Amino acid sequence: MLVGGSGPTGPHVAAGLSRRGYAVTLLHRGSHELPELAGYEHVHADPHFRASLDESLAGRSFDVVVATYGRLRLVADAVAGRCGDLVAVSGLPVYAGYHESGRPRPHGMPVLAREEAADTGRASAETETPGEGFARKVRATEEHVLRLHAAGAFRASVFRYPTIYGPRQVYPREWSVVRRVRDGRDRIILPDSGLTITTRCAAVNAAAHLLAAVDRPEAAAGEIFNVGDRDQLTVRQWVEVCAAAAGGTLRPVSLPFELAGPGRGLFPVSHDAHLLVDTHKAAERLGYAEPVPAAWALTETVRWYVEHPPDESASGNLVDRFDYAEEDRIIETYLRATAGLLAEQRPAMVAAHPYAHPRAAGQRDHRNR
């Protein structure tokens, strides 16, 4: 059974289960019925509520449950004793508020954080930030699933999704670039030169992570895995790939994050630090092999949005307002301010490399004296 199914990863998971010989049942609310899912059994229930789950699952059992949607804790309770394996989707927000030895790290979590980093020295419930509070709840749900696994309710594995991209994403982030190209814009605000890296994963690659656990349930049992593309891009590189796929280019205009205004909408959640995690565990333990490279998947995603523009009026999650007049005002104001500051500064020092560089054989350089 696949809980969810109509989002970016669902069709890939359903098709993968079908190829493996499973009779696929989809449990979802029925809000989005996709043509490619028409051949599977559909059970309409709300996976956010236990009563709805219990009613729809009465008298049923499954070999495998892949839970990609709803409240995971309630889904896990509802399928306990009803399935052999549970492949559960969690998320990278579990790393929010990373601490080391009980002391906050001022620059956030380490780059290429491994799965166990989420357990390192959290703040107390009394002093935690909202982000830390949410992370604590996500981690508590993961632990709940693994306790059920330890108790024999099922064999469970947990996969931490990052930002997922692909057709039908609830938040079509690539549209921020695609529409600007279509509207003839030639520049885009990038906070801090767009050098921040946030882990992303193509929907088809994320689905392959889950299916790797289906293929090797014993190796996956009781484990947590980070999910992500093999190649990760800075925000600036991401904009370049998206713009090229949309048939244009956008000149980046760098502003400090605090002053970037509309440009802040390019970031999935926050800007505290890079959110880059280590994803080698799935390859090492489950034999995960990436189906498609990130650049290709991102290009195909953009082309899909070119053909299927999202309904902006119906997308309540779309932060970008495409207020080009405001963007231009912010850019010009910032350029004037920085020009004045530069005029007040002394000429920049020209750094010389520290190594000897004689102009003829046998000649001694004064830096060797």
C-alpha angles and dihedrals in degrees: 000000000000115000105210116003107165097083128085097286099035101083090048092051093046092049091047093052091048092051088054091057100259122141098233123222119186120208112194141127095264093238093126120033112187122201091227090060096051095101096062131081111263125207112189112213137127110253090198092074129057095212092057091048094048092049094050095044099045110137094002133116134179139201092223134013118195108194112199101148143038129032103330095205091056093043090051092050091048095052096040106125091009100084141039097220133022118198104191131193119219126160148242093252083086086082095060114125095018112193134188122211089345093300120113115245106229093211098047129243123345121272112261092019114195124224095264092058089084089068097053117117107311125197118258120265089250096056103031124119121235089261091052090048092054091046090052091054092048091050091047089055091051090051091049091055091049092049089056088049091052090049091056098250088130140319106275137194126179127214122195109217119208124196103321120209131192140092118328096019112167088229107037096202094170088064089075088069099033095054093048090055091047090049092053097249115159100193142039133196112246117187111231093357090300091277096137116111120212119182112250134177133197112239093240091052093047090052090051090058090057093045090052087063090050089053095047107028095160093054091045097046114119094000136120121216133193114226127213147122116277091237117052125195134209115239088257093053089046090054091048093052093045094047093049091049089051090053101256148065133247122205109224117233110198120216130165109268092245091056099037095096108178091018091071089073090075090074118087098220118338144340102234093121144316114310100209119146134188111253100179096105095077091052094046099045104026103029091241112181120189111246097204135013117251097243092054093046092048091049091051091048091054092048089052091054090048088058095037110035111195120247099251093193090058096044104088090174094060105111095179112093096182090227096167094174090058092045091052091047092052093046095049093045091051094047091052091049094048092046089057092048092049091051090058095052129091117250111280117259115249109230118220122206114252098227127102115262111180116188096216137028112279093011116135118226117225089235089066093059 
